[in-house]
Amino acid sequence: MSIPVIPCRKSDIFTPIRFAAEPVLLVVTYSRAARGSLRNVCRTHDACVVRRFGRAALFEETELGAFLALRLREKHGSDVQLERTEPLNEFETVPERVRNAAVAYEAREHASTPYAKFAAGTDHPDPERLRRREL
């Protein structure tokens, strides 16, 4: 799996941020001990880590990624949650009206205007419609 690497500056140290173009394994920790183990696993097996978020990490969807994730859950039980995720292709998955509403809302005149007020009387979908409709 080839994942693009983009350098990012973090506290005067350049660290790569990799964006997943394929499904990944999401590991979320809910205890201090589990976070410590996740940190150690990420440092030891950094080639398998797509991205780290403090108490969560994305592992490549490989047997090694699965092994590391399952090992953490075996060690910490319910303090570790595992999920299989896919990248969102907004142009295939999200309807154009929703993408257009997001662009227009971010370009609104007053940043404090709530979306419901912004969408009222326009062609943009109202918040209730957005809540009811699944992608």
N, C-alpha and C positions, 0 to 999 in steps of 0.2 A: 504494500500500500504506500503510495507516495503522497505525503502531506506537505503542503507548502509551509515554509518556515519564514516568519517575518520577525526581524529583530525589534525589540522594544526596550526602552531605557527604564531601568528600575534601580533607583538609588545608586546611580553612577556605575551600575553593572549592566551590561547588555545581556539580556536573556531572550532566548527565542520563544515566540508564541506560535504554536502550530495550530492551524485551522483544519478541522477534520472535514474531508470531502466524502467520507464514507461513514457508516455507523460506528459508534464508539460505545464504550462501557462507562457509565457514570457511577462513581463511587462517592457516597455522601456519608460523613461520619457525624455521630451525635454525642461523643464523649471526648474528654481530654486525652484519654489513653488511646482511643481509636484515631484521633487526629495525629498524635505522635507517631503511631505506627504507619499511618498514611504518609506522613512527611518522610519517614525513613524509607519506605518502599519507593516513593517518588525519587528520592535522592539516589538510591541504589540502582534503580531500573529506569533512569530518565529517558532512555530510548523508546520505552513503551508508553511514556506519559505524553498525551497530546496537549493537555493543559491542566494547570493546578490552580485552585481557587481558595486556598486556605483549608476549609473543612471539607472540600470536595475536589475531585479530580476526574479527568477524562482519560481513560486508558484506550490504547489501540484495541480494536476488536480482533485479537489474536488469541491463541491458546495461552501465551504467556500473560496477556492482559487479563484473561479470565482466571488463570491460576492465581495471580496476585490479588485480584478482587475477592475471589472465594477464600483465599487464605486470610485476608483481613476479616471477612465475615465469620469465618470459623473461629478466629481468635477473639473477636469482640461481639459476636452474636448480633442482637437487634440494634446495637450501636452503629452498625454499618448497613447502609441500604445500597442495593445494586440495581441498576436499570440499564437497559439497552436502548440507545437513542439513535436517531437519524438526523442529519443536518436538514434544515428547512430550506427548500427551494421556493422562495416566495413567489416566483413567477409561475410555477406549476401548481402550487398548493393554495395560495391566497388569492381570492378574487380581486380583480382590478379595482372595483369600487372601494374595497378595504384598503388597498395600497394607496389609492388616490386620496382617501380620507386621512390616512396617516401623514402623507406629505403635506396636504393642505393644513391639517391641524398644527403641525410643527412650524408652518410658515404663518400662523395666525398673528394678528396685529398685537394682541395683548396676551402675554404668556400666562396670565392668571385666569384666563377664560376656561371654564370646565368644558369638556368635550360635549356634554349634552346641550349646553347653551350654544356652543359653536355649531353643532350639527342641525339645530332647530331651524326649520324653514329653508334648508338646503337639500341638495341631492345626496348628501353624505348619509350613510346609514346611522340610525339612532342607536344609542347604547343598548337598548333592550333587544333590538334585532341582532346586534353583534353578539350578545350573550346567548341568544337562543340558537344561533346557527353554528354548526360544527364545520371545521375545515374539511 
